[in-house]
């Protein structure tokens, strides 16, 4: 998608207009072209999200932008003011207009199919052609062409008024021509005679034009194209789901301290400076600063990082993160649209709006094919008249050109390949959002992998135990697990999980930010950081100190354990790579992709994980803030790379939307899944390679279908222009091309995942 910049003022404003009336990617391109011709305006129109992101100079009025869109034949609406919709209502109402549109389209499709099926069967099965069957066909086909195809006719009329032609033009002209021919033959020709039959005479002859009916063509094409539009609408319906998933992460109400007492109020009523209480297990309502209490905050839902953050008085906390430990009192520092969660939602929306929608292959071809067919039809009529033939023969040949060019197989080309490909993908745990996704898979050369939850398990686990001389490893682990079992900290849970039935602990105490302590079977046990053991005058021996240093150098968390006055063990806890990650990286390389590891963790941890799974050290990007991940993807794109992004956290949502191809782990958050183009249901990174292979195979099938669908039409055009196109030959050619397209698509059912 190209965007022109015409003298944009540095103080330019930005607005997102909701665009209505678009039926294909060429509509978006036309609107974008009209807007960019305005002085001081730079616009990007996204067909998938039905939005126009417009930067405009201060002297340009929003009303002028809307007027320009309307002059192009479409509708435009500015976004409602923030106060117009309450935050509690946004996620409930965000998808309703598109849901209603999809529902209406589905109803129209079902009625159209129900009416079209008898028409097609009567035309193709002579044994079923009872006396006056043609009049029943007309009765059934008329509402299909007029009502079922109304959106095509409206779009074709809009395109014609602006001197353009798209697939809608070809569908409209072809179906109306077929229907008009049939009506003429029924009322003015011989097709309406009782007992009329469609014969099997395959000779190339222009005779009996007045007995030829194309009602099945008009009805069948309308139904097939409507099927494609419905499949497309279902994919577009989910465009705003990522934003809704982000908004739903936040809390709805909060316990605010007023006059020393707690009062539950809606989050929307929070103001900067308000102090609110966050109990263990609750989400933090908004960005703020801790004024009382100590705790561990689990930010994995927002940041994707598995290690919780220890916080105390003076530390900053982020809205939508979870308080895993003690009671906190937080003072709000940012509310509403200024919070990190709201900014991430804005990033997702911006990335989706700026993402160029893939121009549909059929529309690209039809940009040339449609005008050529129209010219051939007109030329055919003029030639027949100029050579002394009658008007009836000339009109017959001209309409035959339009009918054979009508895209019957083309209506099946994309939907059938997409349905078979996506169905096979679902069996393999791969969900493909829509046909516009597939083109990106062919061009991708770089795959960015989020670390936590994508390459790694996303859970802390015990990976090593080191004990002092004379200490039994099992005993050290038993004592450590006993005191850690009483803690809610994720690192403590990793140690406790290493023992099936931890022993009972007495006099347990949680030391905020340092560790835990208690009495187990008469032993005074402490477990945690170096400082906690120092407070108990427990010094590490040289071997244990080396083990601690080695663990930290490898990016692992070292838990020191001591009892009865001496340091006796070092436990290593880490978020380990998934067992399949190394194989997955190798498979991605085999597809010609360069893997890049992206994480908010420190560089030491990132390089250690990269080394384990086979990613080059120079392809590791660490210590990236959540809101900067989309920027990293954009930077790689600016270097000329076509980027695929694989992630699972809310913090990955904007990057997934920004990437040329977004792949979300199905075990991740809803925000990541909804922002992605492909979803890997099993959460197995190896599925990413299978997803790209399947997408490329499906795209190749669609291209092959389109080639043959047009090929049959083009090959028959000369016969139609010469008046040699027998109706049964036209029907046979269309039927054969449709069968070929369906059969070619069914080959995708044999696609197998690599083992």
MIMITI-648160 format. One record per residue (C-alpha): residue in three letters; x, y, z. Coordinates in steps of 0.05 Angstrom, whole numbers, padded with zeros to 5 digits, always signed. Each point is the difference from the previous one (the first is absolute). Layout:
<filos>
ALAXYZ/...
</filos>
This chain:
<filos>
UNK+00000+00000+00000/UNK+00031+00065-00021/UNK-00008+00063+00040/UNK+00014+00068-00029/UNK+00021+00058+00043/UNK-00019+00068-00025/UNK+00032+00053+00043/UNK-00022-00025+00068/UNK+00009+00052+00054/UNK+00041-00022+00061/UNK-00060+00018+00042/UNK-00045-00045-00040/UNK-00059-00033+00034/UNK-00020-00073-00007/UNK-00069-00030-00004/UNK-00028-00068-00015/UNK-00062-00001-00043/UNK-00046-00060-00003/UNK-00011-00015-00074/UNK-00063-00033-00026/UNK-00018-00030-00067/UNK+00067-00032-00018/UNK-00008-00067-00035/UNK+00072-00017-00021/UNK+00071+00023+00010/UNK-00004+00044-00062/UNK-00053+00041+00036/UNK+00049+00015+00055/UNK+00053+00019-00051/UNK-00049+00048-00035/UNK-00018+00035+00065/UNK+00073+00005+00020/UNK+00017+00030-00067/UNK-00056+00052+00005/UNK+00021+00021+00071/UNK+00074+00005-00017/UNK-00016+00047-00057/UNK-00024+00051+00051/UNK+00051+00053+00020/UNK+00029-00012+00069/UNK-00028-00070+00006/UNK+00034-00068+00007/UNK-00046-00060+00006/UNK+00003-00075+00006/UNK-00064-00040-00011/UNK-00005-00071+00027/UNK-00053-00043-00033/UNK+00005-00053+00055/UNK-00016+00047+00058/UNK-00043+00047-00042/UNK+00037+00060+00027/UNK+00038+00058-00030/UNK+00058+00028+00040/UNK+00008+00072-00022/UNK+00054+00051+00017/UNK-00024+00069-00020/UNK+00025+00071+00006/UNK-00034+00049+00049/UNK-00033+00037-00058/UNK-00036-00063-00024/UNK-00069-00013+00030/UNK-00024-00070+00018/UNK-00064+00016-00038/UNK+00042+00008-00063/UNK+00031-00069+00010/UNK-00069-00031+00009/UNK-00026+00037-00062/UNK+00058-00026-00042/UNK-00016-00072+00021/UNK-00073+00010-00015/UNK+00015+00029-00069/UNK+00037-00065-00014/UNK-00064-00038+00013/UNK+00012-00023+00071/UNK-00019+00021+00071/UNK+00046+00027+00055/UNK-00013+00013+00073/UNK+00047+00032+00052/UNK+00012-00038+00065/UNK-00049+00016+00057/UNK+00027+00046+00055/UNK+00031-00038+00059/UNK-00058+00018+00046/UNK-00051-00028-00048/UNK+00015-00072+00019/UNK+00013-00023+00071/UNK+00060-00045+00009/UNK-00044-00055+00026/UNK-00040+00002-00064/UNK+00057+00001-00050/UNK+00017-00074+00000/UNK-00074-00018-00002/UNK-00016+00043-00060/UNK+00065+00001-00039/UNK-00017-00057-00047/UNK-00075+00006-00008/UNK-00004+00038-00067/UNK+00044-00051-00035/UNK-00037-00057+00035/UNK-00066+00026-00027/UNK+00030+00008-00070/UNK+00026-00071+00000/UNK-00066-00026+00025/UNK-00038+00036-00055/UNK+00049-00027-00052/UNK-00007-00070+00026/UNK-00076+00004-00005/UNK+00005+00027-00071/UNK+00048-00056-00018/UNK-00046-00055+00028/UNK-00061+00027-00036/UNK+00039+00008-00065/UNK+00027-00072+00003/UNK-00069-00028+00016/UNK-00029+00035-00061/UNK+00059-00013-00047/UNK+00008-00075+00011/UNK-00066-00020-00034/UNK+00016+00046-00059/UNK+00068-00032-00011/UNK-00026-00071+00007/UNK-00058+00012-00048/UNK+00047+00028-00053/UNK+00053-00054+00006/UNK-00045-00062+00006/UNK-00045-00006-00061/UNK-00040-00057+00032/UNK-00026+00049+00052/UNK-00023+00052-00051/UNK-00075-00007+00008/UNK-00050+00039-00042/UNK+00010+00076+00010/UNK+00060-00012+00045/UNK+00032+00062-00029/UNK-00052+00046+00031/UNK+00014-00029+00070/UNK+00074+00012-00013/UNK-00015+00072-00017/UNK-00042+00009+00063/UNK+00056-00027+00044/UNK+00057+00034-00037/UNK-00030+00070-00001/UNK+00006+00014+00075/UNK+00070-00030+00000/UNK+00025+00046-00054/UNK-00037+00063+00023/UNK+00002-00008+00076/UNK+00057-00049+00012/UNK+00047+00037-00047/UNK-00023+00070+00021/UNK+00067+00017+00033/UNK+00037-00017-00064/UNK-00046+00042-00042/UNK+00005+00060+00047/UNK+00076-00006+00002/UNK+00004-00006-00076/UNK-00043+00062-00008/UNK+00044+00039+00049/UNK+00062-00023-00037/UNK-00030+00019-00067/UNK-00017+00070+00024/UNK+00073+00009+00018/UNK+00028-00032-00063/UNK+00025-00064+00032/UNK-00013-00074-00008/UNK+00012-00056+00050/UNK-00024-00071+00012/UNK-00066+00029+00020/UNK-00007+00029-00069/UNK+00013-00067-00034/UNK-00047-00037+00048/UNK-00055+00051-00009/UNK+00005+00007-00075/UNK+00007-00075-00010/UNK-00058-00021+00044/UNK-00045+00055-00027/UNK+00018-00018-00071/UNK-00014-00073+00012/UNK-00065+00016+00035/UNK-00020+00052-00053/UNK+00015-00049-00057/UNK-00043-00053+00035/UNK-00058+00049+00010/UNK+00004+00021-00073/UNK+00001-00073-00022/UNK-00059-00018+00044/UNK-00046+00059-00018/UNK+00022+00017-00071/UNK+00034-00064-00024/UNK-00018-00073+00001/UNK+00027-00019+00068/UNK-00067+00012+00033/UNK-00036-00053-00042/UNK-00030-00057+00040/UNK+00043-00062-00003/UNK+00065+00037-00015/UNK+00062-00039+00018/UNK+00075+00013+00005/UNK+00028-00048-00051/UNK+00067-00035-00007/UNK+00019+00027-00068/UNK+00074+00016+00007/UNK+00010+00026-00071/UNK+00029+00069-00006/UNK-00059+00037-00027/UNK-00031+00068+00012/UNK-00070-00029-00011/UNK-00057+00001+00049/UNK+00024+00061+00038/UNK-00072+00015+00017/UNK-00006-00067+00036/UNK+00062+00009+00044/UNK-00007+00012+00074/UNK+00055+00021+00048/UNK-00040+00005+00064/UNK+00043-00052+00034/UNK+00062+00041-00017/UNK-00029+00064+00028/UNK-00025-00034+00064/UNK+00062-00045+00010/UNK+00051+00056-00009/UNK-00038+00044+00049/UNK-00001-00055+00053/UNK+00073-00017-00009/UNK+00025+00071+00005/UNK-00044+00013+00061/UNK+00033-00061+00032/UNK+00068+00032-00010/UNK-00025+00066+00029/UNK-00028-00034+00061/UNK+00066-00036+00014/UNK+00035+00067-00007/UNK-00049+00035+00047/UNK+00011-00053+00054/UNK+00074+00015+00000/UNK-00010+00076+00001/UNK-00049-00006+00058/UNK+00057-00015+00047/UNK+00042+00061-00018/UNK-00016+00036+00065/UNK+00005-00061+00046/UNK+00072+00014+00019/UNK-00020+00068+00028/UNK-00058-00030+00038/UNK+00045-00054+00030/UNK+00048+00054+00023/UNK-00055+00042+00032/UNK-00028-00061+00035/UNK+00066-00011+00036/UNK-00013+00061+00044/UNK-00042-00001+00063/UNK-00071+00027+00002/UNK+00001+00028+00071/UNK+00051+00016+00054/UNK+00004+00010+00075/UNK+00017+00073+00009/UNK+00021+00028+00068/UNK-00045+00058+00019/UNK+00006+00029+00070/UNK+00037-00061+00024/UNK-00055-00047-00025/UNK-00003-00044-00062/UNK-00053+00017-00052/UNK-00012-00042-00063/UNK-00006+00045-00060/UNK+00002-00011-00076/UNK+00070+00005-00029/UNK-00025+00056-00046/UNK-00008+00044+00062/UNK+00073-00007+00021/UNK+00039+00065-00001/UNK+00074+00014+00004/UNK+00021+00002+00073/UNK-00054-00049+00024/UNK+00025-00055+00046/UNK-00029-00070-00008/UNK+00009-00068+00032/UNK+00024-00062-00037/UNK-00007-00066+00037/UNK+00037-00065-00018/UNK-00027-00029-00065/UNK-00033+00065-00023/UNK+00019+00039-00062/UNK+00030+00069+00008/UNK-00053+00049-00025/UNK+00045+00051-00034/UNK+00072+00023-00005/UNK+00025+00026+00066/UNK+00053+00003+00055/UNK+00001-00045+00061/UNK-00007+00039+00065/UNK-00011-00058+00049/UNK+00017-00074+00000/UNK+00047-00048-00034/UNK-00018-00053-00050/UNK+00018-00037-00063/UNK-00038+00024-00061/UNK-00014-00049-00056/UNK+00004+00040-00065/UNK+00001-00061-00047/UNK-00069+00015-00029/UNK+00024+00069-00021/UNK+00075-00007-00010/UNK+00007-00074-00015/UNK+00056-00006+00051/UNK-00004-00061+00046/UNK+00040+00027+00059/UNK-00043+00044+00046/UNK+00024+00069+00020/UNK+00012+00015+00073/UNK-00031+00067+00019/UNK-00001+00043+00062/UNK-00013+00072+00020/UNK+00021+00048-00055/UNK+00000-00053-00056/UNK-00042+00010-00062/UNK-00054-00051-00019/UNK-00040-00009-00063/UNK-00075-00008-00008/UNK-00027-00070-00017/UNK+00059-00035+00034/UNK-00016-00048+00057/UNK+00020+00008+00073/UNK+00028-00069+00019/UNK+00021+00015+00071/UNK-00020+00047+00055/UNK-00048+00059+00006/UNK+00020+00062-00037/UNK-00023+00072+00002/UNK+00012+00034-00067/UNK-00005+00073-00019/UNK-00026+00010-00071/UNK+00049+00037-00045/UNK-00033-00012-00068/UNK-00073-00014-00017/UNK-00043-00012-00061/UNK+00034+00008-00068/UNK+00067+00016+00032/UNK+00011-00069+00031/UNK+00048-00051-00029/UNK-00058-00047-00016/UNK-00038+00054-00037/UNK+00063+00020-00038/UNK+00011-00073-00021/UNK-00072-00003-00024/UNK+00014+00063-00041/UNK+00063-00033-00029/UNK-00040-00060-00022/UNK-00052+00044-00034/UNK+00053+00042-00033/UNK+00038-00061-00025/UNK-00064-00032-00027/UNK-00021+00064-00036/UNK+00069+00011-00031/UNK+00007-00072-00022/UNK-00009-00002-00076/UNK-00057-00046-00018/UNK+00021-00052-00051/UNK-00031+00016-00067/UNK-00043-00059-00018/UNK+00026-00039-00059/UNK-00067-00002-00035/UNK-00008+00075+00005/UNK+00070+00012-00028/UNK-00013-00045-00059/UNK-00070+00028-00011/UNK+00028+00071-00003/UNK+00024-00020-00070/UNK-00046-00058-00015/UNK-00066+00037+00011/UNK+00011+00059-00047/UNK+00028-00046-00053/UNK-00061-00045+00002/UNK-00047+00060-00004/UNK+00039+00026-00060/UNK-00002-00069-00034/UNK-00076-00004+00011/UNK-00011+00069-00031/UNK+00049-00016-00056/UNK-00036-00065-00014/UNK-00068+00035-00007/UNK+00029+00054-00045/UNK+00036-00051-00043/UNK-00062-00043-00011/UNK-00041+00060-00018/UNK+00054+00028-00046/UNK+00005-00066-00038/UNK-00074+00001-00017/UNK-00026-00049+00051/UNK-00064+00013+00038/UNK-00006+00035+00066/UNK-00023-00064+00034/UNK+00062-00039-00021/UNK+00046+00057+00021/UNK-00034+00008+00067/UNK+00003-00076+00010/UNK+00075-00002-00012/UNK+00014+00062+00043/UNK-00039-00027+00059/UNK+00033-00068-00009/UNK+00067+00035+00010/UNK-00024+00029+00066/UNK-00029-00066+00023/UNK+00062-00043-00014/UNK+00041+00053+00035/UNK-00045-00001+00061/UNK+00044-00029+00056/UNK-00036-00064+00020/UNK+00064-00038+00017/UNK+00031+00065+00024/UNK-00053+00002+00054/UNK+00025-00068+00024/UNK+00074+00013-00009/UNK+00015+00035+00066/UNK-00056-00026+00046/UNK+00011-00074-00015/UNK+00076+00003+00008/UNK-00008+00042+00062/UNK-00052-00046+00031/UNK+00040-00063-00014/UNK+00066+00032+00021/UNK-00028+00030+00064/UNK-00038-00064+00015/UNK+00064-00041-00007/UNK+00036+00052+00042/UNK-00051-00006+00055/UNK+00012-00075+00002/UNK+00074+00015+00009/UNK-00012+00054+00052/UNK+00010+00059-00047/UNK-00053+00054-00008/UNK+00006+00045-00062/UNK-00039+00065+00007/UNK-00016+00013-00073/UNK+00025+00001-00072/UNK+00035+00067+00008/UNK+00048-00034+00048/UNK+00028-00049-00050/UNK+00038+00049-00045/UNK+00043+00021+00059/UNK+00026-00070+00012/UNK+00031-00003-00069/UNK+00042+00063+00011/UNK+00021-00011+00072/UNK+00076-00005+00010/UNK+00007+00016+00075/UNK-00037-00031+00059/UNK+00001+00036+00066/UNK-00011-00047+00060/UNK-00023+00026+00067/UNK+00038-00037+00055/UNK-00046-00010+00059/UNK-00057-00049-00014/UNK+00019-00007-00073/UNK+00071-00027-00002/UNK-00001-00016+00075/UNK-00054-00032+00043/UNK-00018+00066+00034/UNK+00004-00035+00068/UNK+00056-00001+00050/UNK+00027-00070+00015/UNK+00057-00030+00040/UNK+00058-00016-00047/UNK+00058-00012+00047/UNK+00019-00018+00072/UNK+00070+00012+00030/UNK+00015-00021+00072/UNK+00058+00010+00047/UNK+00046-00058+00019/UNK-00034-00052+00043/UNK-00071+00025-00016/UNK-00051-00047-00031/UNK-00031+00031-00062/UNK-00069-00030+00014/UNK+00001+00026+00072/UNK+00019+00070-00023/UNK-00056+00000-00051/UNK-00050-00027+00052/UNK+00015+00055+00050/UNK+00001+00055-00052/UNK-00066-00023-00031/UNK-00033-00001+00069/UNK+00010+00074+00013/UNK-00011+00021-00073/UNK-00065-00039-00002/UNK-00031+00050+00049/UNK+00018+00059-00046/UNK-00042+00026-00058/UNK+00061+00023-00040/UNK+00008-00034-00069/UNK+00073-00015+00013/UNK-00019-00032+00066/UNK-00053-00040-00036/UNK+00053-00026-00048/UNK+00042-00027+00058/UNK-00061-00028+00036/UNK-00023-00036-00063/UNK+00064-00041+00000/UNK-00025-00040+00060/UNK-00064-00040-00002/UNK-00020+00010+00073/UNK+00037+00056+00035/UNK+00011-00006+00075/UNK-00038+00042+00050/UNK+00030+00067+00020/UNK-00006+00038+00065/UNK+00012+00074+00016/UNK-00002+00016-00074/UNK+00016+00071-00019/UNK+00004+00035-00067/UNK+00055+00052-00004/UNK-00023+00048-00055/UNK+00049+00004-00058/UNK+00050-00048+00032/UNK-00030-00069+00011/UNK-00032-00044+00052/UNK+00017-00033+00066/UNK-00030-00051+00047/UNK+00012-00062+00043/UNK-00003-00068-00034/UNK+00009-00063+00042/UNK+00038+00040+00052/UNK+00045+00034-00051/UNK+00000+00076-00007/UNK-00002+00007-00076/UNK+00009+00063-00042/UNK-00006+00003-00076/UNK+00008+00060-00045/UNK+00050+00053-00019/UNK+00072+00010+00024/UNK-00021+00057+00045/UNK-00049-00044+00039/UNK+00054-00051+00014/UNK+00048+00056+00019/UNK-00051+00024+00052/UNK+00005-00069+00030/UNK+00076+00000-00004/UNK+00001-00057-00049/UNK+00059+00004-00047/UNK+00005-00038-00066/UNK+00057-00048-00009/UNK+00045+00009-00060/UNK-00034-00056-00041/UNK-00069+00028+00015/UNK+00022+00071-00017/UNK+00026-00025-00066/UNK-00065-00037-00013/UNK-00039+00064+00015/UNK+00044+00041-00047/UNK-00006-00051-00056/UNK-00076-00002+00006/UNK-00006+00075-00003/UNK+00049+00003-00059/UNK-00046-00049-00036/UNK-00059+00046+00012/UNK-00031-00044+00054/UNK-00027+00019+00068/UNK+00041-00027+00059/UNK-00039-00018+00063/UNK+00047-00007+00060/UNK-00020-00049+00054/UNK+00028-00006+00071/UNK-00019-00033+00065/UNK+00027-00008+00069/UNK+00046+00060-00008/UNK+00035-00019-00065/UNK-00011+00010-00075/UNK-00008-00069-00029/UNK-00030+00003-00071/UNK-00010+00042-00062/UNK-00062-00014-00042/UNK-00004+00022-00073/UNK-00068+00023-00025/UNK-00014+00022-00072/UNK-00051+00005-00055/UNK+00025-00057-00044/UNK-00008-00004-00076/UNK-00055-00046-00023/UNK+00026-00068-00022/UNK-00022+00013-00071/UNK+00028+00071-00007/UNK+00068-00020-00028/UNK-00032-00044-00053/UNK-00049+00055-00017/UNK+00056+00051-00011/UNK+00035-00049-00046/UNK-00064-00010-00040/UNK-00010+00075-00007/UNK+00071+00006-00026/UNK-00016-00054-00050/UNK-00056+00044-00028/UNK+00051+00054-00014/UNK-00017+00042+00061/UNK+00049+00036+00047/UNK-00022-00011+00073/UNK+00005+00060+00047/UNK-00010-00006+00076/UNK-00037+00059+00031/UNK-00010+00008+00075/UNK-00005+00048+00057/UNK+00047-00043+00041/UNK+00073+00019+00010/UNK+00051-00016-00054/UNK+00033-00056+00040/UNK-00065-00039+00007/UNK-00018+00012-00073/UNK+00067-00023-00027/UNK-00002-00063+00043/UNK-00069-00019-00028/UNK+00022+00018-00071/UNK+00061-00046+00006/UNK-00044-00058+00023/UNK-00048+00005-00058/UNK+00049+00017-00056/UNK-00011+00075-00011/UNK+00062+00041-00018/UNK+00024+00047+00055/UNK-00002+00059-00048/UNK-00075-00013-00011/UNK-00018+00011+00074/UNK-00037+00064+00019/UNK-00006+00004+00076/UNK-00024+00049+00053/UNK-00056+00027-00044/UNK-00057+00036+00035/UNK-00070-00029-00015/UNK-00022+00062-00037/UNK+00063-00001-00043/UNK-00008-00069-00030/UNK-00042+00026-00058/UNK+00055+00051-00012/UNK+00052-00055-00006/UNK-00042-00035-00053/UNK-00010+00066-00037/UNK+00076+00012+00002/UNK+00013-00069-00031/UNK-00051+00016-00053/UNK+00034+00066-00015/UNK+00063-00040-00014/UNK-00036-00034-00057/UNK-00020-00063+00036/UNK-00068-00033-00003/UNK-00013-00019+00071/UNK-00041-00055+00033/UNK-00011+00006+00075/UNK-00015-00058+00048/UNK-00024+00019+00069/UNK-00050-00016+00055/UNK-00004+00059+00049/UNK-00042+00063+00001/UNK+00065+00038-00008/UNK+00009-00036-00067/UNK-00068+00022-00028/UNK+00024+00065-00031/UNK+00061-00035-00030/UNK-00043-00056-00028/UNK-00045+00052-00033/UNK+00060+00040-00026/UNK+00034-00061-00030/UNK-00012-00020-00072/UNK-00022-00068+00028/UNK-00021-00009+00072/UNK-00001-00069+00032/UNK-00029-00008+00070/UNK+00009-00060+00046/UNK-00068-00027+00017/UNK+00022-00009+00073/UNK+00011+00076+00005/UNK-00046+00058+00015/UNK-00062+00018-00039/UNK+00030+00067-00020/UNK+00059-00033-00034/UNK-00045-00052-00035/UNK-00048+00052-00026/UNK+00055+00046-00026/UNK+00034-00057-00038/UNK-00012-00025-00071/UNK+00013-00072+00018/UNK-00013-00036+00066/UNK+00039-00062+00022/UNK-00051-00036+00043/UNK+00048-00050+00031/UNK+00050+00051+00024/UNK+00055-00040-00035/UNK+00050+00044-00035/UNK+00010-00054-00053/UNK-00070+00017-00024/UNK+00026+00067-00023/UNK+00040-00033-00055/UNK-00059-00044-00018/UNK-00045+00061-00001/UNK+00045+00036-00049/UNK+00006-00061-00044/UNK-00075-00011-00001/UNK-00013+00074-00013/UNK+00048+00000-00059/UNK-00031-00064-00027/UNK-00070+00029+00006/UNK+00022+00065-00034/UNK+00030-00041-00057/UNK-00065-00038-00007/UNK-00040+00064-00003/UNK+00046+00028-00054/UNK-00007-00064-00040/UNK-00075+00002+00007/UNK-00003+00072-00023/UNK+00044-00014-00059/UNK-00043-00058-00025/UNK-00065+00036+00017/UNK+00020+00058-00045/UNK+00033-00047-00049/UNK-00065-00035-00017/UNK-00035+00066-00009/UNK+00055+00030-00044/UNK+00004-00063-00043/UNK-00075+00002-00013/UNK-00004+00075-00014/UNK+00019-00007-00074/UNK-00054-00054-00010/UNK-00051+00046+00032/UNK+00021+00059-00042/UNK-00007-00041-00064/UNK-00070-00022+00021/UNK+00022-00073+00005/UNK-00011-00008+00074/UNK-00054-00052+00010/UNK-00035+00008+00068/UNK+00017-00070+00021/UNK+00073+00011-00018/UNK-00001+00062+00043/UNK-00033-00038+00056/UNK+00048-00058-00007/UNK+00061+00046+00000/UNK-00025+00035+00062/UNK-00017-00066+00034/UNK+00067-00031-00018/UNK+00038+00061+00024/UNK-00038-00001+00066/UNK+00014-00075+00009/UNK+00073+00012-00015/UNK+00004+00056+00051/UNK-00035-00041+00054/UNK+00043-00061-00014/UNK+00063+00041+00001/UNK-00020+00030+00067/UNK-00015-00068+00030/UNK+00073-00020-00010/UNK+00015+00044+00060/UNK-00033-00053+00044/UNK+00062-00043-00010/UNK+00046+00053+00032/UNK+00040-00031+00057/UNK+00037+00033+00057/UNK+00074-00017+00005/UNK+00017-00053+00051/
</filos>
